[in-house]
Amino acid sequence: MIDNAFELVTQTMERQYPDHVAFRYVAADGETVVEKTYAQYVQDIRRVVTYLRGAIPDIKGKRVALLSKNCYEYGVNAFGIILAGGVVVTLNQKKTWPELEYEIGLVEPSLILNDGVDYGCRDQLVAAYSPILRPMDSFQDSEPAMDITNTRGHDDLMVLMFTSGTTGRSKAVMLSERNFFTTVGEQVVFGDAMLDYKHTHMPENKNDVLSNFCILPLFHLGTFICLFVWPCKGWALNLSSDLRDFYRDVRLMHSDAMAVAPMLMESIYKDVRRGRRERLNGLWNPCGSSAMFDGKMLAELAREDMMITQVYGMTETCGDGIINYAQDEKHIRSMVAIWADMFSEDDAGLVALAVKEHISTSKWPPSIAEIREIMTRIAHPDIIPPDEAWEVVSKYLDTEGEYNHGDIYRALPRTIAEAVDSIGYGQLYAMHVAYARGHAAKAGLDRVAFMQAYEDKVERQRRKAMLPGSLRQKIEAVSAGLDDGTRSLIEGVNRRYEERQALYRRLAEPRDLLALVGGEDAEAKLLEERERRALEARYERDDYE
């Protein structure tokens, strides 16, 4: 089994399957199907290597971003970057400009290859990154590099791929060659299972060359991994870039398999049930996450000679952590039942509301954690974004002053009040007015202190709220069952931690604190500062004793 990108390109694609179709896609006229063989594919990959060597000196380890819809050039550039020694960065071209700007700034690409389409922030992209912005087909006039060698270590960074950002800002997941080809090996085994199914259920068609309809975006791991899996068998990828063209493109390009979002699975089901299967042009293997699919629907499709594949995985694990292709109803329904069981203790209306919100705003089937994130936000309206929370607190400080704040737990949402209380209202107020008293160095410390405390409170509440009720009870029961010595130890550690954090806050910028209170008793305050630092050191020692 091939376990690296270099051999996949130079041995499998180029030598084993040169005449097999690697890609199909519909031309701009909407009717003509363009085919690219693996021999043509590899030649273009070699052209990318030549181009990148000239465009990026010492490209080893440098990042090259792909910002484009699904297209043939996406695969060409991805492998060209890898064989040149660079790191592929996949970006979602339909994100907002602040999101894109953050992600591009985080990965610092040496080059951005882009399809030139305006998805809503083209002007900002050009203004900010025109020096490194290049078309996806920049390689086409380059000569194929014939002197490539495998210079990549198996554990070297190969791909940076961003998560969906459901639980906060997107994270750039670092994936090595080993990560990818571990998943590829599992998928190739599944490919053999597909062939077995085809030989059993479609004996009239002995062709062992399968094709996969790629309509979900290539910046997503579930589709991007197909660039590595399907060449292992010399199979074809049929590319489509717009859900609105689904039936047109399926009609023009026969496909055996397809990764599906919930909306597409529903459409396939309706076509099969209503006797319109010809619209699918021979499609027989819909593959998708079990999260949003009705078990009865999937079982019915299986009875209609559809091979149902249920998968679940994460970007962090480089793909499918669970693959179920057992076709009996018991296995199909059991996969769905796991999801249902996780929400059995929750209010059905709240679950339904969270699910509806997710599927109306995302192309991807959700995880349990994603649904619970939305449920938590709906059920806890007092948990508002940190910036909004600080605005509330800032106005409260200005209104109430230093001594007339009253009961903050009645005046402010509970989570906000707890954050203020953890700092100390007086301390927070002192930081708040420092700038107004001419202490420029203290500007913004009030906001920083509050944001840190508030985000910590929110995260604790969020984690607790995301657990099913019975699991929360079990955890609390385990905690309650600790012996007195263990509980005392834990409480002592937590107490020392909180005291130390409070101490750190008091000791922040001590010189400026002296200036804040006046210079007459500076010596006395300096001695106090030294005493506090000694206390801090004692707390640090206690942690290791």
N, C-alpha and C positions, 0 to 999 in steps of 0.2 A: 504494500500500500504506500503510495506517494505521501510523504510527510512534510514537504516544503514547496514553496511557490516556484522556485527556480526549476525544479524537476517537473512540476506540474505543467509549466509552460514549454520547456525545451524537450521534454520526453513525451509526456502524455498528449498534450495538444498538438505539438509540431510533428512528432514522429509516429505516434500511435493512431491518431484520428485526424490527419491533415485534411481529408476530403469530407469529413462530417460537417454538418451545419452547426455553427456555434451560436449564431444569433439570427433572429428574424425581427423585422420591425416594419411598420407601415410607413411608406413614404409620405411626403408632404401633400401629394394629390389625394390621399385618403383611400386609395384603391390598390396601389402597387405594393407588393410585399418584397422587401429587400432581404437577401440572404447573404451572410458572411460565413465562410468556412473557417475552420480552425487554422488552416494555413494562412489565410488572409489576416485573421485575428492576431496571430503571433507576429507577422510582419509589421503590423501596426504597433503592437506592443514594443517591438524593437525600435521603431521610429520614435516612440515616446522616450525611450532610454537615451537615444541620441539627443533629442531636443532638450531633455532635462539636464544632461551633462553640460550643455552649452549655456542653459539659462540659470543654473544654480551651481556655482563652483563648490566642490567638496560637498556633494549632495548627501553623503552618508549621514543618516539620522535627521536630516532636515525635513520639515513638515510641508506637505503640499495638500491644499484643501480642494475638495470637489464640491461645487455649489451649482447643482444642475438637476433638471428633471431626468427621468429614466431615458437613457439613450445608449447606443452602441459605444460611443466614446467614453462613457462612464467606466465600463469594464476595461477598455484599452488603457486608459490613463491609470486606473487602479493598479493593474499589474505592471505597467511601465514604471510607476513610482516605486513599487516594491523591488523590481529587478534592478533599478538604478541605485537602490540603497536608501531611498527616502521613506518617510512615514505618511501613510494615507490618512487624511482627515475628512470625514464625511459630514457635511453640513446640510441642515434642512433649509432649503431655499425659500420656504414660505413662512419662516419665522419673522417676527417684527424686527425692526432695525435695532432697538436696544438689545434684544436677545442675540442677534447675529453679531453685533458689535462686541458684546461681552465674550462670546465664544471665540471669535476670531482673535480678539485681544489676548485671550487665555492661551491659545495654542501657538500664536505668533508664527503663522505660515510664511515660508519664503516665496510661495507662489499660490495664487488662487485661480483655479481653472473653472470657468463659469460659462453657462449656456447663453448669456446675454439677454435673457428674458426678464422683463420687469415684473417682479412679484409683489411690488409695493414699496420697495426701498432701493431701487436701482440707482437713483441719484446720490443717495447717501453712500452707497457702496463704492461708486465710482469716485466720489469726492474724497473718501477716506483711503481707498486702496488702489487707485488707478495704476501706480507704479508696479504693482505685483499682480494685477488682474490680467488674465489671458483667456482667449477662447478655448473651448473644450477640444477643438480640432487643430490646435497650434502645431501639432506634430506632423501634419500631413505632408509637408514639403521636406521633411528630414529623411535622410537615408537610414535604413534599418541597421542598428548596431549588431554586428556579428561577433563581437569580442566580449560578450557579457559572461560573467562568472558569478557563482553563488558566494556573495560576501556577507550574507546575513546570518547571524547566529540564531539558533532555534528559539532562544528566549529574548532576543532583541525586540524592541518595540516595533510593531508593524502597522498597526491601525489605531487611530484615536477616533472614538465614536461616542457621540453625546447621547445621554439618556433623555427620556421624554421631559424631565423636569416637573413631573407631577407633584412631587413633595418639596419643591423648592427650585432653586436654580439648577439648570442642567449640569451634569458632571461629565467630564471627558474621561471615558473609560479607556484604560491602556491595555491593548490586546497584542500579544506576541504571536509569532508564527506557530508556536506550540499550542497556544489557545485555539487558534483557528483550525489546525489540522487534527486536533483531538475531536472537535465537533464534526469535521469533515468525515473522519473515519466512521462515526456513528451514523451519519447521513448516508454514506455509501452502503452500509448494511441495510438501512431502510430502503435504498434503491433496489437492492436485491429482492426485498419483500414486495416492492411494487411490481417487479417483473413476474414473480410467482403469482401474484394476484391477477395480472394481465393474462398470463398463460392459462389460468384456470377459468376466468370469467369471459375472456375474449379470445378463444382459441382460433378464430378465423383470422386474427391479425397476429402473425408471428414476428413482426418487426420488433426488435429489442431496443430500438433507438427511440427514447421517449423525449418529450418536450415539456417545458415548464412555462406557464404563462405568468410573467412578472409584471403585475400592475401595481402592487404595493411598492412604495418608493425604495430605491436602492440605498439611500442614506440610512435606512433602517436595517438592523442586523439580520432580521428574518429573511430579507430579500438579498442583501449584500452577500451573505454566506453562499447563496446559490452560484455566485461567480466562481467559487472554489469547488463546490460539490459536483455540479453537473458536468464539467469538463473531465472529471475522473472516469466517467462512463462514455465520454464522447457524445453527450446529449445536448440538446438545443435549449436556449433561452429565448422565448418570444416576448419581446419588450412592448409594453404599453405605458403611456405616461399620464393618462387622464381617465378617471373613472367614467366620465361621460362617453368615452369611446369604447367601453368594455365590449358591448355586443358587436360593434363593428369589427374590432380587432380580433375577437374570438372567432367570428365568422371567417375572417381572412386567414387566420393562422390556427390550424388545429393544434390543440394543446391537451396533454394527458393530465397534467397536474397544475394546481394553482394554490398559492397561499391566499387566504381570504380573510377579509374583515367581516364583522357581523352582517352588514348590509348586503354584501355579496353572497354570503351563505343563505340568507333569506331569499334572495333572487333566484339562486340555483334551486332551492327547495320548491319555490313556486313554479318554476319552469318544469321540473320533474313531475310534480303533483298534477299540473294542469295539462300534461301531455305535450309540452313544448320543448322537449329535450333536444330537438334538432337545433335550437338556438344556441346550444352550448357547443356544438360542433365536435362531439366526441369526448368532451371533458369528463373524466371519471374519478379523479382524485382531488377533492377539495380538502385543503389542510388549514387548520387554524386553531386558535386557543379555545379551550373548552369554556372559558369564563362566561361567555355571553350566549352560548348555544343551548337550545332546548334539547334535552336528551331524547325525547320522543321524535323530534324532527331528524336528528342525526341517525337514530335507529331506523327510521323509515327510509332515509336515503340509502343506508347500507343494504336494506332489503331490495332496493331498486338497482343493485349492482354498482353503487358508488362506493369506492374505497375511502372510508372516513379516517382521516388522520388527525389526532388530537395532540396538540403540543403546548408546552408551557416552558418558558425560559426567561432569562434576563440578559441584557447587554453585558453585565459584569461577568456572566458565566459563558459568554461567547455563544449564546444560542440556546437550543432546546435542552432543558434539563430533564424534561419528561416527554417521551414520545409514545403514544399508544396507537397502534395500528391493528390491534385485535378487533375483528369485525362483529363479534357476537354482541347482542344487545346488552348483556350484563356488563361487559367491560366498558362499552360506550357510555351507558348511563351512570356507571360508577364514577367515571371521571367527572361528569357534571355534578353528581351527588356530593362530591367533596366540597365543591364551591357552595352548594346550597346549605350544607351542614354548617359551614363557617358563619352563616348569617341566620341560623335557625333561632338564635336567642334575641335577635334584633327586631325592631319594629319594621314590619314588611313595607309600610308606606315610606319610611325613611330610606330603606334599602332601594326601593323602586325609584325614589326621587334622585338618589345619588347615581344610580345606574343611568337614568335618563339624561342627567346632566353630562355624564361622561361620554355616552355614545353620541350625544348631539354636538360635542366639541372635539372629539378625537376620532381619528381613523382606526385606532388600535384597540383591540380587546383589552379590558382592564385587568389588573391583578386584584386580588383581595385587598391588598394594602392600599391601592389607589381608590377603591370604592370606600374603604373605611376612612381615608383622608377626607373625602368629600362629605361623608356622613358626619364626621367630627366637626367639620367647619359649619355644616348646616345646624347641627344640634347645639353648638356652642357659639352663638352670635357674639358673645363677649370677647372671644378671641379674634381680634381684628389685626390687620397688618401692622407691623412695628412702627412704621412711619405715622400711621393714623393714630396709634396709641400714644406716641410721643406728643403729637399735636394736642391731644386731649389733656395730657399731663402738663404740658407747657402752659396752656391756658389756665389750668387749675392753679398752678404755682403763681401765675401773675394775678389771679383773682383773689386767692385766699391769703397770700402773704406768708410770712414765716410762722406765725403763731395761731392763726385763725382757720386752720385747715379742717378742724372738726373731725368727724368720723369719715375717713377716706373710703372705708368699706361701704358706706351708704352713698357717698357722692360719686364714686368711680366704679366701673365694671370690676368684678372681683379679681380677675387675672391682673389687670392693671394696678389695682390697689395692692395686691400682694407683691408685685414687683417694686412699687414705691416703698412699701413697708420693709422689704428686705434690704434696701439701701439705707433707709432712715429718712423721714421726710425733711428733717432739719438739715441733714447732710446734703440732700438733693437740692434743697432750696439755696443753700450756701453756694453750691456750684452754679446754680442757675443765675444768681445775681452777680457772680464774680466778674463777668465781663462788663456789666453795667458800671461796676466800681473801678474800672480801668485796668483790670488784670487780664490782658489779652491772651496770655498763655493758658488761662482757664477756660477760654471760650470753647464751647462744645462738649466739655467734660460731663455736663449734666446729661446731655443726650446720649453720650457713649455709655455712661453708667446705667441709665435706664434701659437702653436697648439691650445691653448684655443681660441684665436681670430679667427683663420681660421675655426675651427669646428663650431663656432658660426655663422660665415658668411655663411658657406656651409649649415647649418641647416635651416637658414632663407631663402636662395635661394631655397633649396629643397622643403620646405613647400609651398612657393609661386608658384613654378613651377608645383607642383602636383595638384593644383587647376584647374578645367576647366576654360577656358577663361572668360565665362560669370559670373562665381562665383567670379573670381578675380575682375572683373569690378564692380559687386554689392558691394563687400567689400570696394573697393576704393570709390565708390559712397557714401556709408554710412559714411565712414571716412571723405569725403569731405563735407558732409552735417552737420557735427557737428557744433554747435554754437561756436563762437569765444572763449568764456570762457572755454568751455570743451576742445577745441583743445589746448588752451594755457596751461591748467592744465596738459594735457597729455604730451605736448612738454616739459613743465617744469620738470615733473617727469623723463622723458627720459633723458633730459639734465643733471639733477642732478645725475642720475644713471651713465651716461657715465663719468661725471666729477669725481665721487667717485671712479669708477673703475680705471681711470687714476691715481687718487691719491693713491690708494692701490698699484698700480704698482710702483710708485715713492718711496713709503714708505717701499717697500719690503726690508727686511734685512738692515736697516739703518746703522748699525755699519759697515757692509761691504762696503756700499756706501762711508762712511767717509774714510775708508782705501783706497778706489779706487781713491779718489781725493787728498790724501796726508794728513799728520797729522798736518801740520803747523797751519791751521785755524780750527782745530777740534772743538774748543769751539763755533766758529761762526756757524759752520755746525750743531752742536748739538742744538743750539738755533733755527736754521731754521727748524730742525726736529721737535722740540716741537711746533713751530708755525703751521707746517703742520698737526701735530696730533690734534691740537686745531681746525684747519679747518675741519679735518675729523669728529671730534665730532659734529661740527656745522651742517655738512651735515646729520649726523645721526639724530640729533634733528629735522631737517627740514622734514624728512620723516614722522614724527609723529605729526607734527603741521598742 
